[in-house]
Every structure is written in C-alpha cells, then in structure tokens.
Amino acid sequence: MSSLNHPRTLLNNALQPMYGAAVHDHVRWEVYSQGPSNATTWYATIYIDDQNFGYASAPTRGAAQDAAAQQAYEHLKQEKSTRNDL
C-alpha cells in the first residue's frame, strides 16, 4: 500500500484543511489489547473533537488503528458530500 493511500495518512490529509497544524489537538486515540500474548486482539477508537468517528479490532495495533482511521475517513467523506448537496 502506498503511503499516500494509507488510512491514517488519508485521514490526516482530510483533516488538514479543517484544523491545519493543530490536527493532533483535535484527534484522540484510545487503543488497548486483550487476550493472551499468542492470541491478542487490539481495539482502537478514534475521536475527532471528542466524537467517536471509528472503532475497530484486529490482531495488531496498527491494523486496528488503520481500520478505525478508514472508518473515520469514510465518515468525513460522507459528511462533506452531504454538506455539498445542501
């Protein structure tokens, strides 16, 4: 996967026009794992301005964050599309 198509990169690029260099002040991650070390499941939730924009679980931390970031990105795209239709 190209770094430009990486879910966290796409999300960051979508948030830049709204927040500029202060993106990290508006985004918060909650990431944790559960289960035995040979079968750990990672959980990631991403909040933008304290609103839940994505939640995912996966066998690795990065995969969970990527899936949650993809959800957030899709949510932002849908919001933008809805606003443009008004």
ROSE-187766 format. One line per field, with one value per residue (C-alpha): residue number from 0; residue in one letter; z, y, x. Coordinates in nm, 2 decimals, always signed. Example, Ala and Ser with C-alpha at 12.3 -4.5 7.8 and 13.67 -1.06 7.14 Angstrom:
REM ROSE-187766
num: c(0,1)
residu: c(A,S)
pz: c(+0.78,+0.71)
py: c(-0.45,-0.11)
px: c(+1.23,+1.37)
This chain:
REM ROSE-187766
num: c(0,1,2,3,4,5,6,7,8,9,10,11,12,13,14,15,16,17,18,19,20,21,22,23,24,25,26,27,28,29,30,31,32,33,34,35,36,37,38,39,40,41,42,43,44,45,46,47,48,49,50,51,52,53,54,55,56,57,58,59,60,61,62,63,64,65,66,67,68,69,70,71,72,73,74,75,76,77,78,79,80,81,82,83,84,85)
residu: c(M,S,S,L,N,H,P,R,T,L,L,N,N,A,L,Q,P,M,Y,G,A,A,V,H,D,H,V,R,W,E,V,Y,S,Q,G,P,S,N,A,T,T,W,Y,A,T,I,Y,I,D,D,Q,N,F,G,Y,A,S,A,P,T,R,G,A,A,Q,D,A,A,A,Q,Q,A,Y,E,H,L,K,Q,E,K,S,T,R,N,D,L)
pz: c(+0.00,-0.10,+0.20,+0.03,+0.04,+0.40,+0.61,+0.87,+0.61,+0.42,+0.74,+0.83,+0.48,+0.51,+0.85,+0.75,+0.57,+0.87,+1.15,+0.99,+1.20,+1.51,+1.38,+1.67,+1.92,+1.77,+1.73,+2.02,+2.01,+2.26,+2.19,+2.41,+2.38,+2.54,+2.54,+2.58,+2.41,+2.15,+2.05,+2.14,+1.99,+1.96,+1.98,+1.86,+1.88,+1.72,+1.84,+1.65,+1.87,+2.13,+1.88,+1.81,+1.43,+1.42,+1.61,+1.51,+1.64,+1.47,+1.56,+1.56,+1.70,+1.36,+1.18,+1.44,+1.41,+1.03,+1.03,+1.27,+1.07,+0.75,+0.91,+1.03,+0.68,+0.51,+0.77,+0.69,+0.31,+0.36,+0.58,+0.32,+0.04,+0.24,+0.30,-0.07,-0.16,+0.06)
py: c(+0.00,+0.34,+0.57,+0.82,+0.56,+0.46,+0.51,+0.72,+0.94,+0.98,+1.08,+1.33,+1.48,+1.52,+1.69,+1.93,+2.18,+2.20,+2.22,+2.30,+2.22,+2.17,+1.84,+1.65,+1.88,+1.76,+1.39,+1.14,+0.77,+0.50,+0.18,-0.13,-0.50,-0.80,-1.17,-1.40,-1.30,-1.57,-1.45,-1.08,-0.87,-0.49,-0.24,+0.12,+0.40,+0.74,+1.06,+1.38,+1.67,+1.42,+1.25,+0.88,+0.86,+0.50,+0.18,-0.14,-0.46,-0.65,-0.89,-0.60,-0.25,-0.09,-0.28,-0.18,+0.19,+0.17,+0.02,+0.28,+0.56,+0.42,+0.44,+0.80,+0.89,+0.74,+0.92,+1.26,+1.20,+1.12,+1.44,+1.65,+1.50,+1.57,+1.93,+1.98,+1.85,+2.11)
px: c(+0.00,+0.13,+0.19,-0.05,-0.33,-0.26,-0.58,-0.41,-0.24,-0.57,-0.75,-0.47,-0.48,-0.86,-0.83,-0.56,-0.79,-1.01,-0.75,-0.42,-0.11,-0.34,-0.49,-0.34,-0.52,-0.85,-0.78,-0.76,-0.70,-0.79,-0.60,-0.58,-0.54,-0.70,-0.63,-0.33,+0.00,-0.04,-0.39,-0.40,-0.68,-0.62,-0.90,-0.88,-1.13,-1.06,-1.23,-1.24,-1.34,-1.45,-1.69,-1.64,-1.56,-1.43,-1.38,-1.21,-1.04,-0.76,-0.48,-0.22,-0.23,-0.15,-0.43,-0.68,-0.58,-0.58,-0.93,-1.06,-0.89,-1.06,-1.40,-1.33,-1.21,-1.53,-1.74,-1.58,-1.62,-1.99,-2.03,-1.86,-2.07,-2.39,-2.29,-2.21,-2.55,-2.73)
